[in-house]
């Protein structure tokens, strides 16, 4: 009696994860039983999140930037803000960076960015790291009268 083992391979093609079952019979591989997802299955796959996101607070505004995803599937980016460790709330959508939060809330604000594709699938949010901006202080010489 032959021993049959099933192996599940993960193949990535155009940002789509495809699970392909492969049957091994005494060390020989048979062709895959199913090699692609249906159109409906592929429409449900979310995009990857942006690779990097930064937030810089300056002049009473929070400027959120990120590295866009080079894919024709991406139609925009959803920006979230969490205040004082509360649940994140959607504050806007942008086609490309940057996004400016003109009225940041008082307290500790954390921002994140998620990619949105043409099927309205959303990636996991990428938390924006703080980009510290050193503001220069001008010291005026004192004038003796």
Rosetta blueprint (number, residue, H / E / L):
1 X L
2 X L
3 X L
4 X E
5 X E
6 X E
7 X E
8 X E
9 X E
10 X E
11 X E
12 X E
13 X E
14 X L
15 X L
16 X E
17 X E
18 X E
19 X E
20 X E
21 X E
22 X E
23 X E
24 X E
25 X E
26 X L
27 X L
28 X E
29 X E
30 X L
31 X L
32 X L
33 X L
34 X L
35 X L
36 X L
37 X L
38 X L
39 X H
40 X H
41 X H
42 X H
43 X L
44 X L
45 X L
46 X L
47 X L
48 X L
49 X L
50 X L
51 X L
52 X L
53 X E
54 X E
55 X E
56 X E
57 X E
58 X E
59 X L
60 X L
61 X E
62 X E
63 X E
64 X E
65 X E
66 X E
67 X L
68 X L
69 X L
70 X L
71 X L
72 X L
73 X L
74 X E
75 X E
76 X E
77 X E
78 X E
79 X E
80 X E
81 X E
82 X E
83 X E
84 X L
85 X L
86 X L
87 X L
88 X L
89 X E
90 X E
91 X E
92 X E
93 X E
94 X E
95 X L
96 X L
97 X L
98 X L
99 X E
100 X E
101 X E
102 X L
103 X L
104 X L
105 X L
106 X L
107 X L
108 X L
109 X E
110 X E
111 X E
112 X E
113 X E
114 X E
115 X E
116 X E
117 X E
118 X L
119 X L
120 X L
121 X L
122 X E
123 X L
124 X L
125 X L
126 X E
127 X E
128 X L
129 X E
130 X E
131 X L
132 X L
133 X L
134 X L
135 X L
136 X L
137 X L
138 X L
139 X L
140 X L
141 X L
142 X L
143 X L
144 X L
145 X L
